[in-house]
Amino acid sequence: MKKESLKKPGQAKDMLMYKQIERDIRHKIQQGEWPTGSMLPGRANLAKIYGVSIPTLEQAIGILIADGTLRAESKRGTFVSQTLPLSTPFPPPSLPLLPTGAFPYMSPEKPRPTLGIIAQAPHIDLAEEKTQPQIGLDPGQWTYFLMQSLQQQFTQAGGQVRLIQEIGYTSERTTMKEAITLLLDHGIDAIVISIFDVRSISQTVQALLDLKHVPVVLVSWEAIVSPCSSVCIDDVEAGYRAALHLLRVGHAPLLFLQIDDRSWVDKRIEGARQALQDFGVAPDQLLIRSEMKTTEGDDTETLAYQASQKWIAQGILTSEQQTRPIGIIAQNDFTAAGFLRAAQVAGKVVGKDFGLIGFDDHPLATELGITSIRPPIEELGEEVIRILWRQMHERSISQQRILLSGRLIVRASTSRGRKSEPEQIQRPLQGQ
């Protein structure tokens, strides 16, 4: 296709141009001009060929990557894929699915429903074969497993998935508004937006205000207040479980280590205080030690190590009033690892001088034997699809706010020779 055939006067940056580019690239692949395994020209060259901006070109490339036509390899380029498209179903999940007959779109007269996913995260290759790690969960894999869970649930019901990634704040990256517009232009039946940083929620909410007839669910690692449905991790519950476990195995008082000034940390502290109160311990028995990051890129583990050296030198593990070893709640596993290293340098023994628990169930926690709260990643995807199915079936858009609990993974850092029962550790529901 010649560059002139795609250009329109005064519309070089028109976002609708991506549709023509997508069709042209797909045609070239089908005709063998770009065979399987071949690498496409660079983004800058392609944008020049088609006479559009790079963000517009990325819209077209993103669609072709999402449906499996293309694959992007970090630091190498974009290739014509040899894998099956995204609409190929994954193995049946363990979650009981709604019967196909109950799905409003599952009839010969109606096309397969399409779920659009917007991921505010680094590149995710759903066509890549990746298995659930048996020990520990790297936060870098969280979004991958969430996207996989969403796809498993939706494709098993007979639908198909389209994924938009690399949502950013600059003109070089797709904005939330552009991503939503792209999905709506392609006739998406429902939308899921995965948000890592809730500080961008204002832009998301503003973009969603025009969505009157399409079910939308936000999914995040911390609680969101929004005009549409949301499924998030319950950080209050996580903090509650961490504190209650330490109390039940005989640690007191409790000390919370804080390195980040973020809302999810505050929620975990709130939950820990509730656990003390329910256990019959004064809430002031939860002590807080804070050493805030100065920049976003600071190494949490190193900062926690340096801060913990100072706190240990000040005697937090050697109070004369203590009759039992203190219980340490670290804001996450990296903070727990930093504290453990500092304690070992000071000659302190975990289990004897203190108990230690973190959050996220990172592989580092497994390696060091740190008890942790594992986030309910796959369950987030399952609950999101349940909400969307219900709204699509009932043809009614309603607001639901779901918080899911993590799971306590007990390791040596909280062992004092007593048997704990993690599955029985539950925070009483409000009103009970």
LINBEL-V316249 format. One record per helix or strand. SS is the DSSP state (hx for helix, st for strand). FROM is the first residue (numbers start at 0). TO is the last residue. If there is no record, write none. Layout:
[[SS FROM TO] [SS FROM TO]]
This chain:
[[hx 2 5] [hx 16 29] [st 38 38] [hx 42 49] [hx 53 65] [st 69 72] [st 76 79] [hx 99 101] [st 113 118] [hx 138 155] [st 159 163] [st 166 166] [st 173 173] [hx 175 184] [st 189 194] [hx 197 207] [st 214 219] [st 228 232] [hx 234 247] [st 253 257] [hx 262 277] [hx 282 284] [st 285 289] [hx 299 312] [st 325 329] [hx 332 344] [st 349 349] [st 353 358] [hx 362 367] [st 370 373] [hx 376 393] [st 400 403] [st 406 408] [hx 411 413] [hx 421 423]]
